[in-house]
Amino acid sequence: MTDAGEQLAEALTNVAGKHFGTAGVTDLKRLSGGASQETWSFKIHKDGEAESLILRRAPGGTASNASGTAVGLETEAKLIQLSAEAGVVVPTVRYVAKPEDEIGSGFIMNHVHGETLGSKIVRSEDFASVRPKLARQCGEALAKLHAVPVATLPTLRFSPATEEIERYKEVYKTHGHPHPVFDLAFKWLGNNVPADDRVTLVHGDFRNGNIMFDATDGVVAVLDWELAHIGDPIEDMGWICVNSWRFGGIDKPVGGFGSREDMLAGYEDAGGPKVDLERVKFWEVLGTLKWGVMCTTMYEAFKTGMDRSVERAAIGRRSSETEMDLLYLLAAD
């Protein structure tokens, strides 16, 4: 274990002793995934029994790295707790770190067994029997998530459709490299903005890859709440339909495993209002465009030398995929 790992193990042992009444921490391991936050698994021991827990914290154990679009980890923890009260399947938050704990900004939650690898959810035979019900379950989860009372939420940015469009248009302009398909999509979006007639909590990154599934029960946890905000709830529906999150299952719009109709049926049956498919399409177009702009941002990081990793260059190349997706989406118009 590295020095940093040993320091974290010691700090977690102190936290576990104070707040969980346990004698020690074992099996501390940094998990892969999570580009903006660290995720660690570990076990605590009490009365001869071991319990698996997860620590989600800011990189390097620093203070909160909340930004203009990303909420802080303390806010994430609060959103998870509120969503649990509304019936959303989420990990149970067990403890939110304090400065004196010396583990940095973060929180400890229950370990949930399941799979988050999108390609495996779409292709593996292990999930063949459960795949037909996943889109409906995603709709049910979103209905409950969007029903969290706005008055109970911590301070979040308000980002309606017009603001989302302008934010990504400004990012696109800074690159100084024209993409005619992006220009076309921005124009279409500007001409088709839906009314701001319903405002709720929006997860902001609800997609295959941020949802944990298992082969028996389907959806077992909604993860990664750092982009949560207040806005149009249908944004979450459009985002999970973006082709880039289908992992090759392009004939199944919802995450590569289901239909929009099944998702909407689950949403309505779980208490959500009736949803217009054209509104979902608007947010799918905007989501596809947003991902395309994000891809060009990755390429800019590679081109300027800020990050010369192959991963940055490879993701940057994917902007061309989003251009094709946008042309297919806009072809009817």
C-alpha positions as CSV (number, residue, x, y, z in Angstrom):
1,M,0.0,0.0,0.0
2,T,1.3,3.5,-0.8
3,D,1.9,6.1,1.9
4,A,-1.3,7.9,0.8
5,G,-3.2,4.6,1.2
6,E,-1.7,4.0,4.6
7,Q,-2.7,7.5,5.7
8,L,-6.2,6.9,4.5
9,A,-6.5,3.5,6.2
10,E,-5.4,5.1,9.5
11,A,-7.9,7.9,9.1
12,L,-10.7,5.6,8.2
13,T,-9.9,3.4,11.2
14,N,-10.4,6.4,13.4
15,V,-13.7,7.3,11.7
16,A,-14.9,3.7,12.0
17,G,-14.1,3.6,15.6
18,K,-15.8,6.8,16.4
19,H,-18.9,6.5,14.3
20,F,-19.4,2.8,13.7
21,G,-18.0,1.3,16.9
22,T,-15.6,-0.9,15.1
23,A,-12.1,-2.0,15.8
24,G,-10.4,-1.8,12.4
25,V,-10.5,-1.3,8.7
26,T,-9.2,-3.9,6.2
27,D,-9.1,-4.6,2.5
28,L,-8.8,-0.9,1.5
29,K,-8.7,-0.7,-2.3
30,R,-9.0,2.1,-4.8
31,L,-11.6,1.2,-7.4
32,S,-11.3,2.0,-11.1
33,G,-13.8,4.5,-12.7
34,G,-14.8,7.9,-11.5
35,A,-12.9,10.5,-13.5
36,S,-13.6,13.4,-11.1
37,Q,-13.8,11.7,-7.7
38,E,-12.0,8.8,-5.9
39,T,-13.9,5.7,-5.0
40,W,-12.5,3.3,-2.4
41,S,-13.8,0.0,-1.0
42,F,-13.0,-1.3,2.5
43,K,-14.3,-3.5,5.2
44,I,-15.1,-2.7,8.8
45,H,-15.3,-5.4,11.5
46,K,-17.6,-5.6,14.5
47,D,-18.6,-8.6,16.7
48,G,-16.8,-11.0,14.4
49,E,-18.7,-9.8,11.3
50,A,-17.3,-7.9,8.3
51,E,-19.2,-5.3,6.4
52,S,-18.2,-3.8,3.1
53,L,-18.4,-0.1,2.6
54,I,-17.6,2.5,0.0
55,L,-15.8,5.9,0.4
56,R,-16.4,8.5,-2.3
57,R,-14.1,11.4,-1.8
58,A,-12.4,14.4,-3.6
59,P,-9.1,13.5,-5.4
60,G,-6.2,13.2,-3.0
61,G,-8.4,13.7,0.0
62,T,-8.7,17.4,-0.7
63,A,-11.4,19.8,0.2
64,S,-14.6,19.9,-1.9
65,N,-13.9,20.4,-5.6
66,A,-17.3,21.7,-6.5
67,S,-17.4,23.7,-9.7
68,G,-19.9,25.7,-11.7
69,T,-21.5,22.5,-12.9
70,A,-20.5,19.9,-10.3
71,V,-22.0,19.9,-6.8
72,G,-19.8,19.2,-3.8
73,L,-19.7,15.8,-2.2
74,E,-21.6,16.9,0.9
75,T,-24.4,18.0,-1.5
76,E,-24.2,14.7,-3.3
77,A,-24.7,12.9,0.0
78,K,-27.7,15.0,0.8
79,L,-29.3,14.4,-2.6
80,I,-28.8,10.6,-2.2
81,Q,-30.5,10.7,1.2
82,L,-33.4,12.8,-0.1
83,S,-33.8,10.5,-3.1
84,A,-33.8,7.4,-0.9
85,E,-36.7,9.0,1.1
86,A,-38.6,9.4,-2.2
87,G,-38.1,5.7,-3.0
88,V,-35.2,5.9,-5.5
89,V,-32.9,2.9,-5.3
90,V,-29.6,4.4,-4.1
91,P,-26.8,3.3,-1.7
92,T,-27.4,4.2,1.9
93,V,-25.2,7.1,3.1
94,R,-23.7,6.1,6.4
95,Y,-21.5,9.1,7.2
96,V,-20.5,12.4,5.7
97,A,-16.9,13.3,6.4
98,K,-15.9,16.3,8.5
99,P,-12.6,18.3,8.3
100,E,-11.3,16.8,11.5
101,D,-11.6,13.2,10.0
102,E,-8.6,14.0,7.7
103,I,-10.0,11.9,4.8
104,G,-10.9,15.0,2.8
105,S,-14.3,15.9,1.4
106,G,-16.5,12.8,0.9
107,F,-18.9,10.4,2.4
108,I,-19.2,6.7,3.3
109,M,-22.0,4.6,1.9
110,N,-23.1,0.9,1.8
111,H,-21.5,-1.3,-0.8
112,V,-24.1,-2.4,-3.4
113,H,-23.5,-5.5,-5.4
114,G,-24.1,-5.1,-9.1
115,E,-22.7,-4.2,-12.5
116,T,-22.1,-0.7,-14.0
117,L,-20.2,-1.6,-17.1
118,G,-22.5,-0.5,-19.9
119,S,-21.2,-2.9,-22.6
120,K,-21.8,-5.8,-20.3
121,I,-25.3,-4.7,-19.5
122,V,-26.1,-4.5,-23.2
123,R,-24.3,-7.6,-24.5
124,S,-23.7,-10.2,-21.7
125,E,-25.9,-13.3,-21.5
126,D,-25.8,-12.8,-17.8
127,F,-28.3,-9.9,-18.2
128,A,-30.4,-11.4,-21.0
129,S,-33.3,-12.3,-18.8
130,V,-33.5,-8.9,-17.1
131,R,-32.8,-6.6,-20.0
132,P,-36.5,-6.4,-21.2
133,K,-37.6,-4.7,-18.0
134,L,-34.7,-2.3,-17.5
135,A,-36.1,0.6,-19.5
136,R,-39.3,0.5,-17.5
137,Q,-37.4,0.4,-14.3
138,C,-35.3,3.4,-15.4
139,G,-38.6,5.3,-16.0
140,E,-39.9,4.3,-12.5
141,A,-36.6,5.5,-10.9
142,L,-36.8,8.8,-12.7
143,A,-40.5,9.4,-11.7
144,K,-39.5,9.0,-8.0
145,L,-36.3,11.1,-8.5
146,H,-38.3,13.9,-10.1
147,A,-40.8,13.8,-7.2
148,V,-38.3,14.9,-4.6
149,P,-39.7,18.1,-3.2
150,V,-37.8,21.0,-4.6
151,A,-38.2,22.9,-1.3
152,T,-36.2,20.2,0.5
153,L,-33.2,20.4,-1.8
154,P,-29.8,21.9,-1.0
155,T,-28.7,24.9,-3.1
156,L,-28.4,23.8,-6.7
157,R,-27.9,25.7,-9.9
158,F,-31.0,26.3,-12.1
159,S,-30.3,25.3,-15.7
160,P,-33.3,25.3,-18.0
161,A,-32.9,24.4,-21.7
162,T,-32.0,27.9,-22.8
163,E,-29.1,28.0,-20.3
164,E,-27.9,24.6,-21.3
165,I,-27.8,25.6,-24.9
166,E,-25.9,28.8,-24.3
167,R,-23.4,27.2,-22.0
168,Y,-22.3,24.6,-24.5
169,K,-22.5,27.1,-27.4
170,E,-19.9,29.2,-25.6
171,V,-17.7,26.2,-25.0
172,Y,-18.0,25.3,-28.6
173,K,-17.0,28.8,-29.8
174,T,-13.8,28.9,-27.7
175,H,-12.4,26.0,-29.7
176,G,-12.4,28.1,-32.9
177,H,-12.9,25.0,-35.1
178,P,-16.3,24.9,-37.0
179,H,-18.5,21.8,-37.0
180,P,-21.4,22.6,-39.4
181,V,-23.5,19.8,-38.0
182,F,-23.1,21.3,-34.5
183,D,-24.1,24.7,-35.9
184,L,-27.2,23.0,-37.5
185,A,-28.1,21.4,-34.2
186,F,-27.7,24.6,-32.2
187,K,-30.1,26.3,-34.7
188,W,-32.6,23.5,-34.4
189,L,-32.5,23.6,-30.6
190,G,-33.0,27.3,-30.6
191,N,-36.1,26.9,-32.7
192,N,-37.6,24.1,-30.6
193,V,-37.1,25.0,-27.0
194,P,-39.9,23.5,-24.9
195,A,-41.8,25.6,-22.3
196,D,-40.4,25.7,-18.8
197,D,-43.7,24.3,-17.4
198,R,-42.3,21.8,-15.0
199,V,-39.1,22.2,-12.8
200,T,-37.7,19.4,-10.7
201,L,-34.5,17.9,-9.4
202,V,-32.5,16.6,-12.4
203,H,-29.9,13.9,-11.9
204,G,-27.9,15.4,-14.8
205,D,-25.9,12.2,-15.7
206,F,-28.6,9.5,-15.7
207,R,-27.3,6.9,-18.2
208,N,-26.1,3.4,-18.8
209,G,-22.8,3.5,-16.9
210,N,-24.0,5.5,-13.9
211,I,-26.7,3.0,-13.0
212,M,-26.0,-0.2,-11.2
213,F,-27.8,-3.3,-12.3
214,D,-27.8,-6.9,-11.2
215,A,-28.9,-10.0,-13.2
216,T,-31.9,-10.7,-11.0
217,D,-33.5,-7.5,-9.9
218,G,-32.4,-5.1,-12.6
219,V,-31.8,-1.5,-11.3
220,V,-30.2,-1.7,-7.9
221,A,-28.6,1.8,-7.5
222,V,-28.5,5.2,-9.2
223,L,-25.0,6.6,-8.9
224,D,-22.8,9.7,-9.6
225,W,-25.0,12.7,-8.6
226,E,-22.3,15.3,-9.1
227,L,-24.1,17.0,-12.1
228,A,-27.4,17.3,-10.3
229,H,-29.3,20.6,-10.8
230,I,-32.8,22.1,-11.1
231,G,-34.4,22.0,-14.5
232,D,-36.6,20.2,-17.0
233,P,-37.0,16.6,-15.7
234,I,-37.1,15.3,-19.3
235,E,-33.4,16.2,-19.6
236,D,-32.7,12.9,-17.8
237,M,-34.8,11.0,-20.3
238,G,-33.1,12.5,-23.3
239,W,-29.6,11.9,-21.8
240,I,-30.1,8.1,-21.3
241,C,-31.3,7.9,-24.9
242,V,-28.1,9.4,-26.4
243,N,-26.6,6.9,-28.8
244,S,-23.2,7.1,-27.2
245,W,-24.7,5.5,-24.1
246,R,-26.2,2.5,-26.0
247,F,-22.9,0.7,-26.2
248,G,-23.6,-0.7,-29.7
249,G,-27.3,-1.5,-29.0
250,I,-28.4,1.3,-31.3
251,D,-31.9,-0.2,-31.9
252,K,-32.7,0.1,-28.2
253,P,-32.7,3.8,-27.5
254,V,-32.8,3.6,-23.7
255,G,-29.3,2.7,-22.7
256,G,-29.0,0.1,-25.5
257,F,-31.4,-2.2,-23.7
258,G,-35.0,-0.8,-24.1
259,S,-37.5,1.4,-25.8
260,R,-38.5,5.0,-25.1
261,E,-42.1,3.8,-24.8
262,D,-41.3,1.3,-22.0
263,M,-39.4,4.0,-20.1
264,L,-42.3,6.4,-20.4
265,A,-44.8,3.7,-19.3
266,G,-42.7,3.0,-16.2
267,Y,-42.5,6.8,-15.5
268,E,-46.3,7.3,-15.7
269,D,-47.1,4.1,-13.7
270,A,-44.7,5.3,-10.9
271,G,-46.6,8.6,-10.6
272,G,-44.9,10.8,-13.2
273,P,-47.0,12.9,-15.7
274,K,-47.5,11.9,-19.3
275,V,-44.5,12.8,-21.4
276,D,-44.4,14.0,-25.0
277,L,-41.9,12.0,-27.1
278,E,-41.1,15.2,-29.0
279,R,-39.9,16.7,-25.7
280,V,-37.7,13.6,-25.2
281,K,-36.3,14.1,-28.7
282,F,-35.4,17.7,-27.9
283,W,-33.3,16.6,-24.9
284,E,-31.8,13.7,-26.8
285,V,-30.6,16.2,-29.5
286,L,-29.3,18.5,-26.9
287,G,-27.6,15.6,-25.0
288,T,-26.0,14.4,-28.2
289,L,-24.7,17.8,-29.0
290,K,-23.4,18.3,-25.5
291,W,-21.5,15.1,-25.7
292,G,-20.1,16.1,-29.0
293,V,-18.9,19.4,-27.6
294,M,-17.4,17.6,-24.6
295,C,-15.5,15.3,-27.0
296,T,-14.0,18.3,-28.8
297,T,-12.9,19.7,-25.4
298,M,-11.1,16.4,-24.8
299,Y,-9.3,16.9,-28.1
300,E,-8.4,20.4,-27.2
301,A,-6.7,19.2,-24.0
302,F,-4.7,16.7,-26.1
303,K,-3.8,19.3,-28.8
304,T,-2.6,22.0,-26.4
305,G,-0.5,19.5,-24.5
306,M,-2.5,19.9,-21.3
307,D,-3.2,16.2,-21.3
308,R,-1.4,14.1,-24.0
309,S,-3.0,10.8,-23.1
310,V,-4.3,8.5,-25.8
311,E,-7.7,8.5,-24.0
312,R,-8.1,12.2,-24.5
313,A,-7.3,11.9,-28.2
314,A,-9.6,8.9,-28.7
315,I,-12.5,10.5,-27.0
316,G,-11.9,13.7,-29.0
317,R,-12.2,11.6,-32.2
318,R,-15.7,10.5,-31.1
319,S,-17.1,14.0,-31.9
320,S,-17.6,12.7,-35.5
321,E,-19.9,10.0,-34.1
322,T,-22.1,12.6,-32.5
323,E,-22.3,14.5,-35.8
324,M,-23.7,11.4,-37.5
325,D,-26.1,10.8,-34.6
326,L,-27.3,14.4,-34.9
327,L,-27.9,14.1,-38.6
328,Y,-30.0,11.0,-38.1
329,L,-32.0,12.8,-35.3
330,L,-32.6,15.9,-37.4
331,A,-33.2,14.2,-40.7
332,A,-37.0,14.3,-40.3
333,D,-36.9,18.1,-39.9
